[in-house]
Amino acid sequence: MYLFLHFPSQTEAGVELVKASGKKAIAEKALAVARKESVATSGFFAGLARRNPASKAVLQKCAAEFKEAVQFLNLKGLEGGTASLDVHYALDDAESCESALSSGHVHIRSATVRIQKWKTVYDAAEAAVIALEN
């Protein structure tokens, strides 16, 4: 239920999740969407870095954090019961970006909106993994 509340039915993510059957399939789809969103968010920050030379270092750090987040959005830890912890590391990367933006005094509205969009997708993926582990 959480997944459908956080993925609007008109979005690609919502359509993909509706097609998935079973907890594992839903978790895999949600994680795939989160990986895709992480790659897109990394590219977004890389583009911002090129257009904002004064904030380039901070924005490049954010691009690197979201690129790194991709590796944590998987079910590899499922057998060992660490999948939700692994997925949580992706959130740590996003929060590291937010901290860098704050401490670097970088205030770009579109960056804040992009991070929030990523977090919405992440929340659904995390919920799917937790449901699968339980």
Accessible surface in RSA format (square Angstrom, percent):
REM  Atomic radii and reference values for relative SASA: ProtOr
REM  Chains: A
REM  Algorithm: Lee & Richards
REM  Probe-radius: 1.40
REM  Slices: 20
REM RES _ NUM      All-atoms   Total-Side   Main-Chain    Non-polar    All polar
REM                ABS   REL    ABS   REL    ABS   REL    ABS   REL    ABS   REL
RES MET A   1   172.03  89.1 132.28  87.5  39.75  94.7 121.87 103.6  50.16  66.5
RES TYR A   2    88.08  41.1  82.14  46.7   5.94  15.4  69.36  52.1  18.72  23.1
RES LEU A   3    16.96   9.4  16.92  12.1   0.05   0.1  16.92  11.9   0.05   0.1
RES PHE A   4    93.04  46.5  78.70  48.7  14.34  37.3  78.82  47.8  14.22  40.7
RES LEU A   5   131.79  73.4 100.52  71.9  31.27  78.6 103.10  72.4  28.69  77.2
RES HIS A   6    60.73  33.2  55.32  38.5   5.41  13.8  35.01  36.1  25.72  29.9
RES PHE A   7     6.05   3.0   4.44   2.8   1.60   4.2   4.44   2.7   1.60   4.6
RES PRO A   8    76.92  56.1  65.46  59.7  11.46  41.7  76.92  63.5   0.00   0.0
RES SER A   9    80.15  67.7  63.28  84.5  16.87  38.9  47.42 101.0  32.73  45.9
RES GLN A  10   156.57  87.6 123.74  90.4  32.83  78.2  69.20 147.3  87.37  66.3
RES THR A  11    53.44  38.0  46.52  47.2   6.93  16.5  53.44  71.8   0.00   0.0
RES GLU A  12    94.50  54.3  78.88  59.7  15.62  37.2  51.09  98.8  43.41  35.4
RES ALA A  13     8.68   8.0   6.95  10.7   1.73   3.9   6.95   9.8   1.73   4.6
RES GLY A  14     1.10   1.4   0.00   N/A   1.10   1.4   1.10   3.0   0.00   0.0
RES VAL A  15    66.90  44.0  64.39  58.3   2.51   6.0  66.81  58.0   0.09   0.2
RES GLU A  16    39.99  23.0  39.67  30.0   0.32   0.8  16.90  32.7  23.09  18.8
RES LEU A  17     0.77   0.4   0.05   0.0   0.73   1.8   0.05   0.0   0.73   2.0
RES VAL A  18    99.05  65.2  78.88  71.4  20.17  48.6  80.94  70.3  18.11  49.1
RES LYS A  19   159.47  77.8 125.15  76.8  34.31  81.7  82.19  74.0  77.27  82.3
RES ALA A  20    15.17  14.0   0.35   0.5  14.83  33.7   6.16   8.7   9.01  23.9
RES SER A  21    93.39  78.9  78.40 104.6  15.00  34.5  48.04 102.3  45.35  63.5
RES GLY A  22    48.79  60.2   0.00   N/A  48.79  60.2  38.53 105.7  10.26  23.0
RES LYS A  23   120.72  58.9 110.00  67.5  10.72  25.5  77.69  69.9  43.04  45.8
RES LYS A  24   108.66  53.0 106.09  65.1   2.58   6.1  53.67  48.3  55.00  58.6
RES ALA A  25    33.03  30.4  29.16  45.0   3.87   8.8  30.54  43.0   2.49   6.6
RES ILE A  26    36.89  21.0  36.89  27.5   0.00   0.0  36.89  26.6   0.00   0.0
RES ALA A  27     0.00   0.0   0.00   0.0   0.00   0.0   0.00   0.0   0.00   0.0
RES GLU A  28    83.25  47.8  78.86  59.7   4.39  10.5  30.87  59.7  52.38  42.8
RES LYS A  29    82.26  40.1  81.63  50.1   0.64   1.5  33.50  30.2  48.76  51.9
RES ALA A  30     0.00   0.0   0.00   0.0   0.00   0.0   0.00   0.0   0.00   0.0
RES LEU A  31     1.72   1.0   1.72   1.2   0.00   0.0   1.72   1.2   0.00   0.0
RES ALA A  32    37.81  34.8  31.74  49.0   6.07  13.8  32.70  46.0   5.11  13.5
RES VAL A  33    15.78  10.4  14.15  12.8   1.64   3.9  15.35  13.3   0.44   1.2
RES ALA A  34     0.24   0.2   0.19   0.3   0.05   0.1   0.24   0.3   0.00   0.0
RES ARG A  35    79.06  33.2  78.93  40.2   0.13   0.3  23.99  32.8  55.07  33.4
RES LYS A  36   122.60  59.8 114.41  70.2   8.19  19.5  93.72  84.4  28.88  30.8
RES GLU A  37    19.80  11.4  18.65  14.1   1.15   2.7   1.39   2.7  18.42  15.0
RES SER A  38     0.00   0.0   0.00   0.0   0.00   0.0   0.00   0.0   0.00   0.0
RES VAL A  39    91.63  60.3  87.59  79.3   4.04   9.7  88.46  76.9   3.17   8.6
RES ALA A  40    44.99  41.4  30.90  47.7  14.09  32.1  40.97  57.7   4.03  10.7
RES THR A  41     0.00   0.0   0.00   0.0   0.00   0.0   0.00   0.0   0.00   0.0
RES SER A  42    14.47  12.2  14.44  19.3   0.03   0.1   4.31   9.2  10.16  14.2
RES GLY A  43    41.15  50.7   0.00   N/A  41.15  50.7  33.49  91.9   7.65  17.1
RES PHE A  44    47.48  23.8  36.08  22.3  11.40  29.7  45.87  27.8   1.60   4.6
RES PHE A  45     0.00   0.0   0.00   0.0   0.00   0.0   0.00   0.0   0.00   0.0
RES ALA A  46    31.68  29.1  29.21  45.1   2.46   5.6  30.62  43.1   1.05   2.8
RES GLY A  47     5.06   6.2   0.00   N/A   5.06   6.2   5.06  13.9   0.00   0.0
RES LEU A  48    10.33   5.8  10.33   7.4   0.00   0.0  10.33   7.3   0.00   0.0
RES ALA A  49     2.92   2.7   2.19   3.4   0.73   1.7   2.19   3.1   0.73   1.9
RES ARG A  50   177.17  74.4 147.42  75.2  29.74  70.8  73.42 100.3 103.74  62.9
RES ARG A  51   156.89  65.9 127.89  65.2  29.00  69.1  74.21 101.4  82.68  50.1
RES ASN A  52    45.78  31.6  42.23  40.8   3.55   8.5   7.19  17.3  38.59  37.3
RES PRO A  53   106.37  77.5  90.26  82.3  16.12  58.6  90.85  75.0  15.52  96.5
RES ALA A  54   110.74 101.8  64.65  99.8  46.10 104.9  77.24 108.8  33.50  88.7
RES SER A  55    24.12  20.4  19.91  26.6   4.21   9.7   4.21   9.0  19.91  27.9
RES LYS A  56    95.73  46.7  95.10  58.4   0.62   1.5  38.14  34.3  57.58  61.3
RES ALA A  57    79.49  73.1  66.21 102.2  13.28  30.2  69.60  98.0   9.89  26.2
RES VAL A  58    30.30  19.9  28.39  25.7   1.91   4.6  30.14  26.2   0.16   0.4
RES LEU A  59     0.00   0.0   0.00   0.0   0.00   0.0   0.00   0.0   0.00   0.0
RES GLN A  60    87.46  48.9  82.77  60.5   4.69  11.2  25.74  54.8  61.72  46.8
RES LYS A  61    88.29  43.1  80.96  49.7   7.34  17.5  65.14  58.6  23.15  24.7
RES CYS A  62     0.00   0.0   0.00   0.0   0.00   0.0   0.00   0.0   0.00   0.0
RES ALA A  63    11.48  10.6  10.87  16.8   0.60   1.4  11.35  16.0   0.13   0.3
RES ALA A  64    59.47  54.7  50.80  78.4   8.66  19.7  55.40  78.0   4.07  10.8
RES GLU A  65    22.88  13.1  21.58  16.3   1.30   3.1   4.06   7.9  18.82  15.4
RES PHE A  66     0.00   0.0   0.00   0.0   0.00   0.0   0.00   0.0   0.00   0.0
RES LYS A  67   149.73  73.0 142.72  87.6   7.01  16.7  85.79  77.2  63.94  68.1
RES GLU A  68    77.55  44.5  68.71  52.0   8.84  21.0  21.30  41.2  56.25  45.9
RES ALA A  69     0.00   0.0   0.00   0.0   0.00   0.0   0.00   0.0   0.00   0.0
RES VAL A  70    38.38  25.3  36.67  33.2   1.72   4.1  36.67  31.9   1.72   4.7
RES GLN A  71   106.00  59.3  86.96  63.6  19.04  45.3  40.03  85.2  65.97  50.0
RES PHE A  72    49.00  24.5  48.24  29.9   0.76   2.0  49.00  29.7   0.00   0.0
RES LEU A  73     0.00   0.0   0.00   0.0   0.00   0.0   0.00   0.0   0.00   0.0
RES ASN A  74    25.78  17.8  24.25  23.4   1.53   3.7  17.28  41.6   8.50   8.2
RES LEU A  75    26.89  15.0  15.19  10.9  11.70  29.4  16.18  11.4  10.71  28.8
RES LYS A  76   177.20  86.4 143.06  87.8  34.14  81.3  99.95  90.0  77.25  82.3
RES GLY A  77     9.87  12.2   0.00   N/A   9.87  12.2   9.83  27.0   0.04   0.1
RES LEU A  78    46.47  25.9  35.64  25.5  10.83  27.2  35.64  25.0  10.83  29.1
RES GLU A  79   182.13 104.6 143.16 108.3  38.97  92.8  63.81 123.4 118.32  96.6
RES GLY A  80    63.51  78.3   0.00   N/A  63.51  78.3  36.76 100.9  26.75  59.9
RES GLY A  81    51.58  63.6   0.00   N/A  51.58  63.6  26.52  72.8  25.06  56.1
RES THR A  82    57.70  41.0  56.58  57.4   1.11   2.6  47.56  63.9  10.14  15.3
RES ALA A  83     0.00   0.0   0.00   0.0   0.00   0.0   0.00   0.0   0.00   0.0
RES SER A  84    28.57  24.1  26.47  35.3   2.09   4.8   5.92  12.6  22.65  31.7
RES LEU A  85    93.08  51.8  88.78  63.5   4.30  10.8  92.80  65.2   0.28   0.8
RES ASP A  86    32.80  23.0  32.80  32.7   0.00   0.0   7.06  16.6  25.74  25.7
RES VAL A  87     0.00   0.0   0.00   0.0   0.00   0.0   0.00   0.0   0.00   0.0
RES HIS A  88    68.07  37.2  68.07  47.3   0.00   0.0  44.46  45.8  23.61  27.5
RES TYR A  89    87.60  40.9  86.73  49.3   0.88   2.3  55.92  42.0  31.68  39.1
RES ALA A  90     0.00   0.0   0.00   0.0   0.00   0.0   0.00   0.0   0.00   0.0
RES LEU A  91    28.02  15.6  28.02  20.0   0.00   0.0  28.02  19.7   0.00   0.0
RES ASP A  92    60.05  42.1  54.09  53.8   5.97  14.1  27.31  64.3  32.74  32.7
RES ASP A  93    11.06   7.7  10.88  10.8   0.18   0.4   0.18   0.4  10.88  10.9
RES ALA A  94     0.06   0.1   0.01   0.0   0.05   0.1   0.01   0.0   0.05   0.1
RES GLU A  95    76.08  43.7  74.76  56.6   1.32   3.1  25.89  50.1  50.19  41.0
RES SER A  96    36.24  30.6  28.46  38.0   7.78  17.9  21.58  46.0  14.66  20.5
RES CYS A  97     0.00   0.0   0.00   0.0   0.00   0.0   0.00   0.0   0.00   0.0
RES GLU A  98    59.59  34.2  54.33  41.1   5.26  12.5  25.25  48.8  34.34  28.0
RES SER A  99    70.56  59.6  63.51  84.8   7.05  16.2  36.53  77.8  34.03  47.7
RES ALA A 100    11.46  10.5   4.67   7.2   6.80  15.5  10.46  14.7   1.00   2.7
RES LEU A 101    15.37   8.6  15.37  11.0   0.00   0.0  15.37  10.8   0.00   0.0
RES SER A 102    71.95  60.8  63.15  84.3   8.81  20.3  28.52  60.7  43.43  60.8
RES SER A 103    88.63  74.9  61.54  82.1  27.09  62.4  53.59 114.1  35.03  49.1
RES GLY A 104    34.05  42.0   0.00   N/A  34.05  42.0  16.62  45.6  17.43  39.0
RES HIS A 105   146.49  80.1 127.25  88.4  19.24  49.2  86.72  89.4  59.78  69.6
RES VAL A 106    13.02   8.6   4.76   4.3   8.26  19.9   7.42   6.5   5.59  15.2
RES HIS A 107   153.51  83.9 116.80  81.2  36.71  93.9  88.89  91.6  64.62  75.2
RES ILE A 108    41.20  23.4  34.14  25.4   7.06  17.0  37.81  27.2   3.39   9.2
RES ARG A 109   183.22  76.9 169.60  86.5  13.62  32.4  79.98 109.3 103.24  62.6
RES SER A 110    52.00  43.9  44.17  59.0   7.82  18.0  41.10  87.5  10.90  15.3
RES ALA A 111     1.11   1.0   1.11   1.7   0.00   0.0   1.11   1.6   0.00   0.0
RES THR A 112    82.21  58.5  78.99  80.1   3.21   7.7  56.15  75.4  26.05  39.4
RES VAL A 113    76.13  50.1  72.99  66.1   3.14   7.6  75.34  65.5   0.78   2.1
RES ARG A 114    45.66  19.2  44.25  22.6   1.41   3.4   8.26  11.3  37.40  22.7
RES ILE A 115     5.11   2.9   5.11   3.8   0.00   0.0   5.11   3.7   0.00   0.0
RES GLN A 116   103.54  57.9 103.01  75.3   0.53   1.3  44.74  95.2  58.81  44.6
RES LYS A 117   106.35  51.9  99.08  60.8   7.26  17.3  65.74  59.2  40.61  43.3
RES TRP A 118     0.60   0.2   0.56   0.3   0.04   0.1   0.09   0.0   0.50   0.8
RES LYS A 119    43.26  21.1  43.26  26.5   0.00   0.0  15.32  13.8  27.93  29.8
RES THR A 120    44.94  32.0  43.78  44.4   1.16   2.8  29.25  39.3  15.69  23.7
RES VAL A 121    13.68   9.0  13.68  12.4   0.00   0.0  13.68  11.9   0.00   0.0
RES TYR A 122     0.77   0.4   0.50   0.3   0.27   0.7   0.52   0.4   0.24   0.3
RES ASP A 123    47.07  33.0  45.53  45.3   1.53   3.6   3.02   7.1  44.04  43.9
RES ALA A 124     0.00   0.0   0.00   0.0   0.00   0.0   0.00   0.0   0.00   0.0
RES ALA A 125     0.00   0.0   0.00   0.0   0.00   0.0   0.00   0.0   0.00   0.0
RES GLU A 126    39.62  22.7  39.62  30.0   0.00   0.0   0.44   0.9  39.18  32.0
RES ALA A 127    25.30  23.3  15.52  24.0   9.77  22.2  21.16  29.8   4.13  10.9
RES ALA A 128     4.83   4.4   0.55   0.9   4.27   9.7   3.73   5.3   1.09   2.9
RES VAL A 129     0.00   0.0   0.00   0.0   0.00   0.0   0.00   0.0   0.00   0.0
RES ILE A 130    72.21  41.1  72.21  53.8   0.00   0.0  72.21  52.0   0.00   0.0
RES ALA A 131    45.27  41.6  37.45  57.8   7.81  17.8  44.80  63.1   0.46   1.2
RES LEU A 132    35.27  19.6  18.98  13.6  16.30  41.0  18.98  13.3  16.30  43.9
RES GLU A 133    55.53  31.9  21.11  16.0  34.42  81.9  15.43  29.8  40.10  32.7
RES ASN A 134   136.27  94.0  86.22  83.3  50.05 120.5  55.32 133.1  80.95  78.2
END  Absolute sums over single chains surface
CHAIN  1 A     7200.5       5987.3       1213.1       4369.6       2830.8
END  Absolute sums over all chains
TOTAL          7200.5       5987.3       1213.1       4369.6       2830.8
